[in-house]
Amino acid sequence: MSRSIKVSQLASEIEKQLTDYKDLAADELKKAVKEGINDSAPVRTGKYAKSWTSKVTAESSSGIEVTVYSPSRYMLAHLLENGHAKRGGGRVRAIPHIHPAEEAAEELLERDIKLALQKG
């Protein structure tokens, strides 16, 4: 769709288009963050994996901060992610699940934002 504008209106039209693009990018970012939280916790009984939840801790017109946490089994996260010493000696092997989930969410987020901006 083309339309004509006067040269004197060019700066304000460019500013308007950039603002619209910024708003679209921010909206898509927020949407992708909310949808991109993926449970990859170790599963034995499923209680630990099911305990993970998220909440929006900060949101502005241009960004969002989401905290993913386990309110009832928070004490296991560090032990499972990094491994720990056994009571009688030796160590329990680490089961990395938080860092890989974060990396996967970042990649998914980048992909979703790129797709959304290409559509819009």
N, C-alpha and C positions, 0 to 999 in steps of 0.2 A: 504494500500500500504506500504510494508516494503522495506527498503533499508539498506544497510550496510554502516557503517562509521567506521573510525579508532578511537581508544580511544583518540588519540590526537586531534581529531576534535569534540569530544563530547561536550565540553564547548561552542564552537562557534555554534554548531547545536542547543543546548538548548537555547542559547541566541537568535538565529534567530527565533525559534518557539515561544518564549515568546514575541518577538517584533511583530511577525505576529498576535498573539492573542491580544496584546494590541491595534494594529491598527484596528483589526476587532471590538473589544469592543468599541473603540472610534468612529468608523464609525457608528456602530449600535446605540450608545448613541445619536449622532447627529441626525440621522434619526428619532429615537423615540421621541426626544424632539420636532423636527419640526412638526411631525405628531400628537403629543399628546396634543396639545393645544385645549382645549374643552370649548366652550361657554356655560356657565350655568347662564348667567345673567338673572335677572328678566325681564319678557316681559309684557309690557302693550301695547305699540304701536310697539315695535320691534326696535325702533331707538337706544335705549341704547345697546341692545344685538348686533345689527349689527355694532355698533361703535367700538367694540373691535378689535384690530389688534395686531400683534407681529412683532418684529424685532430681528435679531441676533445682540447683543451688543458686544459680545466678542467670538472669536473662535480661538482655537489653535489646534495643532495636537492631543491633548488628551482630549479636552473638548469643551463645547459650553455654552454660556450664552444667554438666550433668555428673552427679556422683553415683557410682555404682558401689553397693555395699551389701553386707550380710548382717542384718541387725541381731540375729540370734546365734550365729556361728562365726562371728568375726574372729574369734581366737584361733580358729583353724586355718584361716587364710594364709597367714605368714608361715605357719608350720608346714603346710602342704606345699606352698610355693617354693620354699627354700630348703626344705628338709629340716631335721632336728636330731639332737642327740637322744639316744635311748637311755633309760634309767640305769641299766646294767652295763652300759658301755656300747660303743658302736654308734652308727647313725642310721636314720631312716632316710631313704632316698627322696629327693625332691620330686614333686609332681607339678611342674610349671603349668599354670592354667590362667593366671591373671595377665601376665605379660603377653602371651600369645593372643589372648582374647582382645587385649587393647590394640595390638598391632593389626589384627584382622578387622576390628571395628574402624580403625583409621583408614585402612585401604578401602573398605566398603563405603565409608563416608566420602572419601575423595571421589570414588567412582559414581556414587549417587549424585553428588553435587555437580560433577561434570556433565552427567546425563541430563540433569534437570536444567542446567544453564544452556545446554545445546538445544533443548526443546523450546525453552522460553526465549 
